[in-house]
Amino acid sequence: MIIAAVRSLATYVAVSLYVLIVAPPGMLIAALFGAKRHLYVLGHLGVRLGCVLSGIRYRVAGAEHVPRDRAAVYCANHQSNVDPPVLFDAVHPMMHILYKAEIEKIPVLARAFRYGGFIPVDRRNKEAAMRSIEAGAQSIRAGNSFLIFPEGTRSRTAELLPFKKGGFIMAIKAQAPVVPVAVQGGRDSMRRGSWIIRPATVSIRIGAPIETAGVRLDERNAIIEKTRERITALLAQGPVVD
């Protein structure tokens, strides 16, 4: 326990220093030249630094299902705080994310997120949340892929929580495919309510895209149910093995 705590603390300190050092010049370049690809490179390096220090590894199956010629909405189950950074690094080179508005309280990180095209969502304010969904749909039309966690929070068990509709509305508005993603193992590394990060292997299974072309908003429940079924089936296959 003591070793895990020390290792976790070292990871937090190192990643925080990394963000404080690289984010300001990265954002300055983005502001001056209107480019953000380098921010994603820095983001991937930061995630990998955290993974190496904390002992987190990941395995991916189904990478062939990642659309190469169009933007998509990647829809994943959520078990741990480890899930977002690992999926960001593992699934797509420029993965945009809808993030909780609470992160706005961390100025440097929130500013870097915004420069990278991430979109905050205030779930307590329905009007603001719908504006975020519309902004996300516009970004997808411009060619940017997004990661969403439709459960809205981390599940305490292996069971999927009810899916929220916002991310699916975004996909349908943009007529973008929904790509189901099943992630397992994050809870072994970081349990809900704990700040300790333990070494673990995270398993990521990517399923075939679910098309939304021609789907109307009032038909979203069918897309939600199909996505849920696909993620459930991917989870049932168990962790990815070498």
SVG drawing of the C-alpha trace seen along z (x, -y; Angstrom):
<svg xmlns="http://www.w3.org/2000/svg" viewBox="-39 -35 47 49">
<polyline fill="none" stroke="black" stroke-width="0.4" points="0.0,0.0 2.8,-2.4 4.7,-1.6 1.5,-2.2 0.9,-5.5 4.4,-6.7 4.3,-5.6 0.9,-7.3 2.1,-10.5 5.2,-10.5 3.0,-10.1 0.7,-13.0 3.7,-15.3 5.5,-14.3 2.4,-14.7 1.4,-17.9 4.9,-19.4 4.7,-18.1 1.4,-19.9 2.7,-23.1 5.8,-23.1 4.6,-22.1 1.0,-23.4 1.7,-27.2 4.1,-27.1 1.9,-24.6 -1.1,-26.9 0.9,-29.9 1.8,-28.1 -1.9,-27.1 -3.0,-30.8 -0.4,-32.2 -0.6,-29.7 -4.1,-28.2 -2.6,-24.7 -3.5,-22.1 -1.9,-18.9 1.2,-19.5 -1.1,-19.8 -2.3,-16.2 1.3,-15.0 2.1,-16.6 -1.1,-15.1 -0.1,-11.6 3.3,-12.0 1.8,-13.2 -0.5,-10.2 2.3,-7.8 4.5,-9.4 1.7,-8.8 1.2,-5.2 4.9,-4.3 5.3,-5.8 2.1,-4.2 2.7,-0.8 -0.4,-0.9 -0.3,1.0 -3.1,1.4 -4.0,3.9 -6.3,3.1 -8.4,5.4 -10.5,4.3 -8.4,1.4 -9.5,2.2 -12.9,0.8 -11.6,-2.7 -12.8,-4.8 -9.8,-6.2 -11.6,-8.5 -14.3,-10.2 -15.0,-11.4 -16.9,-9.2 -18.3,-9.2 -16.5,-6.6 -18.9,-5.4 -17.3,-3.6 -18.3,-2.1 -16.8,-3.8 -15.3,-2.1 -12.4,-4.2 -10.6,-7.6 -8.0,-5.7 -10.4,-5.1 -10.4,-8.6 -6.6,-9.1 -5.9,-5.5 -8.7,-5.6 -7.4,-9.1 -4.0,-7.6 -5.0,-4.2 -7.9,-4.7 -7.4,-7.7 -4.4,-10.1 -6.6,-13.3 -9.5,-12.2 -11.6,-15.1 -13.5,-14.7 -16.7,-16.0 -15.4,-16.7 -17.1,-17.6 -17.4,-21.4 -15.8,-20.8 -12.4,-20.6 -12.8,-24.3 -11.6,-24.8 -8.1,-23.6 -7.2,-26.7 -4.1,-25.4 -5.7,-22.0 -9.0,-23.5 -7.3,-26.1 -5.3,-23.3 -8.5,-21.3 -10.2,-24.2 -7.3,-24.9 -7.3,-21.3 -11.0,-21.5 -12.4,-19.6 -15.8,-20.7 -17.0,-21.2 -20.4,-19.9 -22.3,-21.3 -24.8,-18.4 -26.5,-20.5 -27.6,-23.1 -29.7,-21.6 -29.5,-24.6 -25.7,-24.8 -25.4,-21.1 -27.4,-21.3 -25.2,-24.1 -22.2,-21.9 -23.9,-19.0 -24.5,-21.4 -20.9,-22.6 -19.8,-19.0 -21.9,-18.2 -20.4,-21.1 -16.9,-19.9 -17.7,-16.4 -18.9,-17.9 -15.5,-19.6 -13.8,-16.2 -13.1,-15.8 -13.8,-12.5 -15.2,-12.5 -15.0,-10.1 -18.1,-9.9 -19.0,-8.0 -22.8,-7.6 -23.2,-6.3 -22.3,-9.8 -20.3,-8.5 -18.2,-5.5 -20.0,-2.3 -19.2,-0.6 -19.8,2.8 -19.3,4.6 -22.9,3.8 -23.6,0.9 -25.5,-2.0 -28.4,-3.6 -27.1,-5.5 -27.7,-9.3 -28.8,-10.6 -26.6,-13.7 -23.7,-12.0 -26.1,-10.1 -27.9,-13.3 -24.6,-14.8 -23.7,-11.8 -27.1,-11.9 -27.0,-15.6 -23.6,-15.2 -24.7,-12.0 -21.5,-10.4 -21.1,-6.7 -21.1,-5.5 -18.2,-3.2 -18.8,-1.0 -15.8,-0.5 -15.5,1.8 -12.8,1.1 -11.9,3.4 -9.2,3.4 -9.2,-0.3 -10.9,0.5 -8.0,2.8 -5.7,-0.2 -7.9,-2.9 -11.1,-2.3 -13.8,-4.9 -13.2,-7.1 -9.5,-6.2 -6.5,-8.3 -4.1,-5.4 -3.1,-4.2 -1.9,-0.6 -0.1,1.2 -2.7,2.9 -3.3,3.9 -6.3,2.2 -8.2,4.1 -9.8,2.2 -12.1,3.8 -13.4,1.7 -16.5,2.8 -17.8,2.2 -19.3,-1.3 -23.0,-1.8 -24.2,-4.0 -26.5,-7.0 -26.8,-8.2 -30.5,-8.9 -31.4,-8.3 -33.7,-11.0 -33.4,-12.3 -36.7,-10.7 -35.1,-7.3 -32.1,-7.8 -33.3,-5.2 -32.7,-2.5 -29.1,-3.6 -28.7,-3.8 -30.0,-0.3 -27.9,1.1 -24.7,-0.5 -25.5,0.8 -25.9,4.3 -22.6,4.1 -20.7,2.9 -22.3,5.6 -21.2,8.2 -17.6,6.8 -17.4,6.9 -18.6,10.6 -15.6,11.5 -13.4,10.7 -10.0,9.0 -7.8,8.8 -4.9,11.2 -1.6,11.2"/>
</svg>
